Amino acid sequence: MTKTPGQLAYETDVEAKPTYDDGSPRRAWESLDAVVKRSWERNPTPRWKKAD
């Protein structure tokens, strides 16, 4: 299965920031709601930059 631009951006974002502010892990792409996935597909850019 080919990953969509939104999925690639989300996974890159999760790699840079794997947990929420409360320390809980972020969900896998497959478990995201359709509305959240659609948001990532409309704007397929990571929101966090990985710390150097």
PDB file of N, H, CA, C and O in Angstrom:
ATOM      1  N   MET A   1       0.839  -1.189   0.000  1.00  0.00           N
ATOM      2  CA  MET A   1       0.000   0.000   0.000  1.00  0.00           C
ATOM      3  C   MET A   1       0.884   1.252   0.000  1.00  0.00           C
ATOM      4  O   MET A   1       1.830   1.355   0.780  1.00  0.00           O
ATOM      5  N   THR A   2       0.568   2.181  -0.867  1.00  0.00           N
ATOM      6  H   THR A   2      -0.201   2.097  -1.501  1.00  0.00           H
ATOM      7  CA  THR A   2       1.302   3.430  -0.971  1.00  0.00           C
ATOM      8  C   THR A   2       0.780   4.415   0.067  1.00  0.00           C
ATOM      9  O   THR A   2      -0.429   4.568   0.240  1.00  0.00           O
ATOM     10  N   LYS A   3       1.698   5.076   0.750  1.00  0.00           N
ATOM     11  H   LYS A   3       2.680   4.951   0.609  1.00  0.00           H
ATOM     12  CA  LYS A   3       1.303   6.067   1.752  1.00  0.00           C
ATOM     13  C   LYS A   3       0.957   7.381   1.060  1.00  0.00           C
ATOM     14  O   LYS A   3       1.589   7.768   0.077  1.00  0.00           O
ATOM     15  N   THR A   4      -0.048   8.052   1.588  1.00  0.00           N
ATOM     16  H   THR A   4      -0.562   7.738   2.386  1.00  0.00           H
ATOM     17  CA  THR A   4      -0.465   9.339   1.036  1.00  0.00           C
ATOM     18  C   THR A   4       0.463  10.439   1.561  1.00  0.00           C
ATOM     19  O   THR A   4       1.177  10.228   2.541  1.00  0.00           O
ATOM     20  N   PRO A   5       0.457  11.611   0.915  1.00  0.00           N
ATOM     21  CA  PRO A   5       1.260  12.719   1.417  1.00  0.00           C
ATOM     22  C   PRO A   5       0.896  13.094   2.859  1.00  0.00           C
ATOM     23  O   PRO A   5       1.777  13.426   3.653  1.00  0.00           O
ATOM     24  N   GLY A   6      -0.382  13.043   3.195  1.00  0.00           N
ATOM     25  H   GLY A   6      -1.098  12.774   2.550  1.00  0.00           H
ATOM     26  CA  GLY A   6      -0.811  13.361   4.555  1.00  0.00           C
ATOM     27  C   GLY A   6      -0.290  12.356   5.563  1.00  0.00           C
ATOM     28  O   GLY A   6       0.139  12.731   6.655  1.00  0.00           O
ATOM     29  N   GLN A   7      -0.323  11.095   5.209  1.00  0.00           N
ATOM     30  H   GLN A   7      -0.671  10.791   4.322  1.00  0.00           H
ATOM     31  CA  GLN A   7       0.184  10.058   6.111  1.00  0.00           C
ATOM     32  C   GLN A   7       1.685  10.212   6.314  1.00  0.00           C
ATOM     33  O   GLN A   7       2.168  10.093   7.440  1.00  0.00           O
ATOM     34  N   LEU A   8       2.419  10.470   5.257  1.00  0.00           N
ATOM     35  H   LEU A   8       2.026  10.566   4.342  1.00  0.00           H
ATOM     36  CA  LEU A   8       3.863  10.668   5.382  1.00  0.00           C
ATOM     37  C   LEU A   8       4.178  11.868   6.275  1.00  0.00           C
ATOM     38  O   LEU A   8       5.083  11.808   7.107  1.00  0.00           O
ATOM     39  N   ALA A   9       3.430  12.955   6.098  1.00  0.00           N
ATOM     40  H   ALA A   9       2.694  13.003   5.422  1.00  0.00           H
ATOM     41  CA  ALA A   9       3.647  14.147   6.923  1.00  0.00           C
ATOM     42  C   ALA A   9       3.324  13.853   8.382  1.00  0.00           C
ATOM     43  O   ALA A   9       4.071  14.260   9.272  1.00  0.00           O
ATOM     44  N   TYR A  10       2.224  13.152   8.640  1.00  0.00           N
ATOM     45  H   TYR A  10       1.617  12.821   7.917  1.00  0.00           H
ATOM     46  CA  TYR A  10       1.842  12.820  10.011  1.00  0.00           C
ATOM     47  C   TYR A  10       2.904  11.937  10.664  1.00  0.00           C
ATOM     48  O   TYR A  10       3.301  12.181  11.803  1.00  0.00           O
ATOM     49  N   GLU A  11       3.358  10.927   9.954  1.00  0.00           N
ATOM     50  H   GLU A  11       3.035  10.729   9.029  1.00  0.00           H
ATOM     51  CA  GLU A  11       4.359  10.027  10.525  1.00  0.00           C
ATOM     52  C   GLU A  11       5.681  10.741  10.782  1.00  0.00           C
ATOM     53  O   GLU A  11       6.368  10.437  11.757  1.00  0.00           O
ATOM     54  N   THR A  12       6.044  11.681   9.922  1.00  0.00           N
ATOM     55  H   THR A  12       5.486  11.928   9.129  1.00  0.00           H
ATOM     56  CA  THR A  12       7.237  12.493  10.159  1.00  0.00           C
ATOM     57  C   THR A  12       7.043  13.351  11.404  1.00  0.00           C
ATOM     58  O   THR A  12       7.961  13.510  12.209  1.00  0.00           O
ATOM     59  N   ASP A  13       5.857  13.893  11.551  1.00  0.00           N
ATOM     60  H   ASP A  13       5.111  13.764  10.897  1.00  0.00           H
ATOM     61  CA  ASP A  13       5.529  14.717  12.708  1.00  0.00           C
ATOM     62  C   ASP A  13       5.587  13.900  14.002  1.00  0.00           C
ATOM     63  O   ASP A  13       6.105  14.367  15.016  1.00  0.00           O
ATOM     64  N   VAL A  14       5.052  12.684  13.957  1.00  0.00           N
ATOM     65  H   VAL A  14       4.631  12.305  13.133  1.00  0.00           H
ATOM     66  CA  VAL A  14       5.070  11.809  15.140  1.00  0.00           C
ATOM     67  C   VAL A  14       6.504  11.423  15.494  1.00  0.00           C
ATOM     68  O   VAL A  14       6.844  11.307  16.671  1.00  0.00           O
ATOM     69  N   GLU A  15       7.331  11.228  14.494  1.00  0.00           N
ATOM     70  H   GLU A  15       7.054  11.322  13.538  1.00  0.00           H
ATOM     71  CA  GLU A  15       8.739  10.902  14.749  1.00  0.00           C
ATOM     72  C   GLU A  15       9.426  12.044  15.495  1.00  0.00           C
ATOM     73  O   GLU A  15      10.230  11.810  16.398  1.00  0.00           O
ATOM     74  N   ALA A  16       9.102  13.285  15.110  1.00  0.00           N
ATOM     75  H   ALA A  16       8.449  13.474  14.377  1.00  0.00           H
ATOM     76  CA  ALA A  16       9.700  14.453  15.751  1.00  0.00           C
ATOM     77  C   ALA A  16       9.135  14.689  17.149  1.00  0.00           C
ATOM     78  O   ALA A  16       9.853  15.144  18.039  1.00  0.00           O
ATOM     79  N   LYS A  17       7.861  14.385  17.345  1.00  0.00           N
ATOM     80  H   LYS A  17       7.278  14.016  16.622  1.00  0.00           H
ATOM     81  CA  LYS A  17       7.207  14.583  18.642  1.00  0.00           C
ATOM     82  C   LYS A  17       6.287  13.396  18.890  1.00  0.00           C
ATOM     83  O   LYS A  17       5.098  13.463  18.575  1.00  0.00           O
ATOM     84  N   PRO A  18       6.815  12.314  19.448  1.00  0.00           N
ATOM     85  CA  PRO A  18       6.049  11.066  19.571  1.00  0.00           C
ATOM     86  C   PRO A  18       5.000  11.045  20.676  1.00  0.00           C
ATOM     87  O   PRO A  18       4.177  10.131  20.725  1.00  0.00           O
ATOM     88  N   THR A  19       5.016  12.039  21.563  1.00  0.00           N
ATOM     89  H   THR A  19       5.685  12.781  21.522  1.00  0.00           H
ATOM     90  CA  THR A  19       4.035  12.051  22.648  1.00  0.00           C
ATOM     91  C   THR A  19       3.318  13.393  22.703  1.00  0.00           C
ATOM     92  O   THR A  19       3.824  14.410  22.227  1.00  0.00           O
ATOM     93  N   TYR A  20       2.116  13.369  23.301  1.00  0.00           N
ATOM     94  H   TYR A  20       1.705  12.543  23.687  1.00  0.00           H
ATOM     95  CA  TYR A  20       1.386  14.601  23.563  1.00  0.00           C
ATOM     96  C   TYR A  20       2.007  15.286  24.776  1.00  0.00           C
ATOM     97  O   TYR A  20       2.879  14.715  25.431  1.00  0.00           O
ATOM     98  N   ASP A  21       1.575  16.480  25.071  1.00  0.00           N
ATOM     99  H   ASP A  21       0.867  16.944  24.539  1.00  0.00           H
ATOM    100  CA  ASP A  21       2.140  17.235  26.197  1.00  0.00           C
ATOM    101  C   ASP A  21       1.981  16.513  27.529  1.00  0.00           C
ATOM    102  O   ASP A  21       2.780  16.718  28.443  1.00  0.00           O
ATOM    103  N   ASP A  22       0.963  15.673  27.645  1.00  0.00           N
ATOM    104  H   ASP A  22       0.314  15.506  26.902  1.00  0.00           H
ATOM    105  CA  ASP A  22       0.763  14.945  28.902  1.00  0.00           C
ATOM    106  C   ASP A  22       1.592  13.658  28.979  1.00  0.00           C
ATOM    107  O   ASP A  22       1.507  12.921  29.961  1.00  0.00           O
ATOM    108  N   GLY A  23       2.391  13.391  27.943  1.00  0.00           N
ATOM    109  H   GLY A  23       2.460  13.990  27.146  1.00  0.00           H
ATOM    110  CA  GLY A  23       3.262  12.222  27.933  1.00  0.00           C
ATOM    111  C   GLY A  23       2.662  10.993  27.284  1.00  0.00           C
ATOM    112  O   GLY A  23       3.359   9.994  27.104  1.00  0.00           O
ATOM    113  N   SER A  24       1.387  11.039  26.927  1.00  0.00           N
ATOM    114  H   SER A  24       0.821  11.850  27.073  1.00  0.00           H
ATOM    115  CA  SER A  24       0.773   9.878  26.284  1.00  0.00           C
ATOM    116  C   SER A  24       1.215   9.804  24.825  1.00  0.00           C
ATOM    117  O   SER A  24       1.410  10.835  24.182  1.00  0.00           O
ATOM    118  N   PRO A  25       1.374   8.589  24.302  1.00  0.00           N
ATOM    119  CA  PRO A  25       1.849   8.443  22.921  1.00  0.00           C
ATOM    120  C   PRO A  25       0.806   8.871  21.905  1.00  0.00           C
ATOM    121  O   PRO A  25      -0.397   8.711  22.115  1.00  0.00           O
ATOM    122  N   ARG A  26       1.291   9.417  20.803  1.00  0.00           N
ATOM    123  H   ARG A  26       2.268   9.546  20.632  1.00  0.00           H
ATOM    124  CA  ARG A  26       0.389   9.782  19.718  1.00  0.00           C
ATOM    125  C   ARG A  26      -0.050   8.524  18.986  1.00  0.00           C
ATOM    126  O   ARG A  26       0.683   7.537  18.934  1.00  0.00           O
ATOM    127  N   ARG A  27      -1.238   8.567  18.429  1.00  0.00           N
ATOM    128  H   ARG A  27      -1.833   9.370  18.472  1.00  0.00           H
ATOM    129  CA  ARG A  27      -1.823   7.393  17.783  1.00  0.00           C
ATOM    130  C   ARG A  27      -1.215   7.146  16.398  1.00  0.00           C
ATOM    131  O   ARG A  27      -0.707   8.058  15.746  1.00  0.00           O
ATOM    132  N   ALA A  28      -1.286   5.898  15.980  1.00  0.00           N
ATOM    133  H   ALA A  28      -1.699   5.157  16.510  1.00  0.00           H
ATOM    134  CA  ALA A  28      -0.855   5.527  14.633  1.00  0.00           C
ATOM    135  C   ALA A  28      -1.845   6.079  13.614  1.00  0.00           C
ATOM    136  O   ALA A  28      -3.017   6.288  13.929  1.00  0.00           O
ATOM    137  N   TRP A  29      -1.379   6.309  12.414  1.00  0.00           N
ATOM    138  H   TRP A  29      -0.428   6.139  12.159  1.00  0.00           H
ATOM    139  CA  TRP A  29      -2.202   6.836  11.336  1.00  0.00           C
ATOM    140  C   TRP A  29      -3.496   6.036  11.171  1.00  0.00           C
ATOM    141  O   TRP A  29      -4.570   6.611  10.997  1.00  0.00           O
ATOM    142  N   GLU A  30      -3.385   4.733  11.227  1.00  0.00           N
ATOM    143  H   GLU A  30      -2.512   4.266  11.368  1.00  0.00           H
ATOM    144  CA  GLU A  30      -4.529   3.859  11.005  1.00  0.00           C
ATOM    145  C   GLU A  30      -5.646   4.082  12.022  1.00  0.00           C
ATOM    146  O   GLU A  30      -6.808   3.796  11.731  1.00  0.00           O
ATOM    147  N   SER A  31      -5.316   4.583  13.196  1.00  0.00           N
ATOM    148  H   SER A  31      -4.373   4.815  13.433  1.00  0.00           H
ATOM    149  CA  SER A  31      -6.330   4.754  14.241  1.00  0.00           C
ATOM    150  C   SER A  31      -6.870   6.184  14.334  1.00  0.00           C
ATOM    151  O   SER A  31      -7.681   6.482  15.212  1.00  0.00           O
ATOM    152  N   LEU A  32      -6.431   7.063  13.445  1.00  0.00           N
ATOM    153  H   LEU A  32      -5.772   6.821  12.732  1.00  0.00           H
ATOM    154  CA  LEU A  32      -6.930   8.438  13.459  1.00  0.00           C
ATOM    155  C   LEU A  32      -8.332   8.508  12.862  1.00  0.00           C
ATOM    156  O   LEU A  32      -8.689   7.718  11.988  1.00  0.00           O
ATOM    157  N   ASP A  33      -9.112   9.457  13.344  1.00  0.00           N
ATOM    158  H   ASP A  33      -8.822  10.099  14.054  1.00  0.00           H
ATOM    159  CA  ASP A  33     -10.447   9.694  12.799  1.00  0.00           C
ATOM    160  C   ASP A  33     -10.336  10.246  11.377  1.00  0.00           C
ATOM    161  O   ASP A  33      -9.324  10.845  11.014  1.00  0.00           O
ATOM    162  N   ALA A  34     -11.373  10.042  10.583  1.00  0.00           N
ATOM    163  H   ALA A  34     -12.195   9.555  10.878  1.00  0.00           H
ATOM    164  CA  ALA A  34     -11.385  10.505   9.198  1.00  0.00           C
ATOM    165  C   ALA A  34     -11.188  12.014   9.098  1.00  0.00           C
ATOM    166  O   ALA A  34     -10.527  12.490   8.175  1.00  0.00           O
ATOM    167  N   VAL A  35     -11.750  12.767  10.032  1.00  0.00           N
ATOM    168  H   VAL A  35     -12.286  12.380  10.782  1.00  0.00           H
ATOM    169  CA  VAL A  35     -11.617  14.229  10.012  1.00  0.00           C
ATOM    170  C   VAL A  35     -10.153  14.635  10.217  1.00  0.00           C
ATOM    171  O   VAL A  35      -9.665  15.555   9.561  1.00  0.00           O
ATOM    172  N   VAL A  36      -9.468  13.959  11.112  1.00  0.00           N
ATOM    173  H   VAL A  36      -9.865  13.212  11.645  1.00  0.00           H
ATOM    174  CA  VAL A  36      -8.055  14.261  11.377  1.00  0.00           C
ATOM    175  C   VAL A  36      -7.212  13.912  10.152  1.00  0.00           C
ATOM    176  O   VAL A  36      -6.343  14.684   9.746  1.00  0.00           O
ATOM    177  N   LYS A  37      -7.473  12.757   9.574  1.00  0.00           N
ATOM    178  H   LYS A  37      -8.178  12.130   9.904  1.00  0.00           H
ATOM    179  CA  LYS A  37      -6.732  12.366   8.368  1.00  0.00           C
ATOM    180  C   LYS A  37      -6.954  13.371   7.242  1.00  0.00           C
ATOM    181  O   LYS A  37      -6.016  13.734   6.531  1.00  0.00           O
ATOM    182  N   ARG A  38      -8.191  13.815   7.085  1.00  0.00           N
ATOM    183  H   ARG A  38      -8.952  13.521   7.662  1.00  0.00           H
ATOM    184  CA  ARG A  38      -8.512  14.778   6.038  1.00  0.00           C
ATOM    185  C   ARG A  38      -7.742  16.083   6.247  1.00  0.00           C
ATOM    186  O   ARG A  38      -7.287  16.700   5.284  1.00  0.00           O
ATOM    187  N   SER A  39      -7.600  16.499   7.496  1.00  0.00           N
ATOM    188  H   SER A  39      -7.970  15.998   8.279  1.00  0.00           H
ATOM    189  CA  SER A  39      -6.830  17.702   7.807  1.00  0.00           C
ATOM    190  C   SER A  39      -5.377  17.544   7.368  1.00  0.00           C
ATOM    191  O   SER A  39      -4.795  18.459   6.787  1.00  0.00           O
ATOM    192  N   TRP A  40      -4.799  16.388   7.647  1.00  0.00           N
ATOM    193  H   TRP A  40      -5.272  15.644   8.120  1.00  0.00           H
ATOM    194  CA  TRP A  40      -3.412  16.133   7.241  1.00  0.00           C
ATOM    195  C   TRP A  40      -3.298  16.044   5.720  1.00  0.00           C
ATOM    196  O   TRP A  40      -2.283  16.450   5.154  1.00  0.00           O
ATOM    197  N   GLU A  41      -4.312  15.524   5.065  1.00  0.00           N
ATOM    198  H   GLU A  41      -5.136  15.194   5.525  1.00  0.00           H
ATOM    199  CA  GLU A  41      -4.276  15.441   3.598  1.00  0.00           C
ATOM    200  C   GLU A  41      -4.399  16.816   2.953  1.00  0.00           C
ATOM    201  O   GLU A  41      -3.792  17.074   1.914  1.00  0.00           O
ATOM    202  N   ARG A  42      -5.180  17.694   3.565  1.00  0.00           N
ATOM    203  H   ARG A  42      -5.673  17.484   4.409  1.00  0.00           H
ATOM    204  CA  ARG A  42      -5.316  19.060   3.026  1.00  0.00           C
ATOM    205  C   ARG A  42      -4.043  19.863   3.216  1.00  0.00           C
ATOM    206  O   ARG A  42      -3.712  20.710   2.386  1.00  0.00           O
ATOM    207  N   ASN A  43      -3.325  19.602   4.303  1.00  0.00           N
ATOM    208  H   ASN A  43      -3.594  18.914   4.977  1.00  0.00           H
ATOM    209  CA  ASN A  43      -2.094  20.336   4.598  1.00  0.00           C
ATOM    210  C   ASN A  43      -1.018  19.321   4.985  1.00  0.00           C
ATOM    211  O   ASN A  43      -0.722  19.157   6.169  1.00  0.00           O
ATOM    212  N   PRO A  44      -0.428  18.634   3.993  1.00  0.00           N
ATOM    213  CA  PRO A  44       0.513  17.559   4.286  1.00  0.00           C
ATOM    214  C   PRO A  44       1.920  18.051   4.624  1.00  0.00           C
ATOM    215  O   PRO A  44       2.888  17.751   3.925  1.00  0.00           O
ATOM    216  N   THR A  45       2.004  18.802   5.694  1.00  0.00           N
ATOM    217  H   THR A  45       1.217  19.046   6.261  1.00  0.00           H
ATOM    218  CA  THR A  45       3.311  19.275   6.166  1.00  0.00           C
ATOM    219  C   THR A  45       3.450  18.977   7.646  1.00  0.00           C
ATOM    220  O   THR A  45       2.511  19.197   8.411  1.00  0.00           O
ATOM    221  N   PRO A  46       4.612  18.478   8.066  1.00  0.00           N
ATOM    222  CA  PRO A  46       4.821  18.239   9.501  1.00  0.00           C
ATOM    223  C   PRO A  46       4.678  19.533  10.293  1.00  0.00           C
ATOM    224  O   PRO A  46       5.070  20.602   9.824  1.00  0.00           O
ATOM    225  N   ARG A  47       4.122  19.434  11.481  1.00  0.00           N
ATOM    226  H   ARG A  47       3.803  18.566  11.862  1.00  0.00           H
ATOM    227  CA  ARG A  47       3.901  20.615  12.319  1.00  0.00           C
ATOM    228  C   ARG A  47       5.031  20.838  13.305  1.00  0.00           C
ATOM    229  O   ARG A  47       5.186  21.948  13.815  1.00  0.00           O
ATOM    230  N   TRP A  48       5.830  19.808  13.589  1.00  0.00           N
ATOM    231  H   TRP A  48       5.704  18.907  13.175  1.00  0.00           H
ATOM    232  CA  TRP A  48       6.923  19.904  14.557  1.00  0.00           C
ATOM    233  C   TRP A  48       8.252  19.703  13.836  1.00  0.00           C
ATOM    234  O   TRP A  48       8.341  18.968  12.853  1.00  0.00           O
ATOM    235  N   LYS A  49       9.264  20.366  14.342  1.00  0.00           N
ATOM    236  H   LYS A  49       9.191  20.963  15.140  1.00  0.00           H
ATOM    237  CA  LYS A  49      10.607  20.147  13.831  1.00  0.00           C
ATOM    238  C   LYS A  49      11.365  19.314  14.839  1.00  0.00           C
ATOM    239  O   LYS A  49      11.301  19.579  16.039  1.00  0.00           O
ATOM    240  N   LYS A  50      12.069  18.325  14.374  1.00  0.00           N
ATOM    241  H   LYS A  50      12.120  18.110  13.399  1.00  0.00           H
ATOM    242  CA  LYS A  50      12.850  17.453  15.234  1.00  0.00           C
ATOM    243  C   LYS A  50      14.003  18.242  15.836  1.00  0.00           C
ATOM    244  O   LYS A  50      14.693  18.984  15.138  1.00  0.00           O
ATOM    245  N   ALA A  51      14.203  18.076  17.127  1.00  0.00           N
ATOM    246  H   ALA A  51      13.642  17.473  17.695  1.00  0.00           H
ATOM    247  CA  ALA A  51      15.303  18.774  17.807  1.00  0.00           C
ATOM    248  C   ALA A  51      16.635  18.205  17.332  1.00  0.00           C
ATOM    249  O   ALA A  51      16.775  16.998  17.135  1.00  0.00           O
ATOM    250  N   ASP A  52      17.598  19.084  17.153  1.00  0.00           N
ATOM    251  H   ASP A  52      17.484  20.065  17.313  1.00  0.00           H
ATOM    252  CA  ASP A  52      18.928  18.645  16.714  1.00  0.00           C
ATOM    253  C   ASP A  52      19.770  18.143  17.848  1.00  0.00           C
ATOM    254  O   ASP A  52      20.913  17.739  17.636  1.00  0.00           O
TER     255      ASP A  52
END
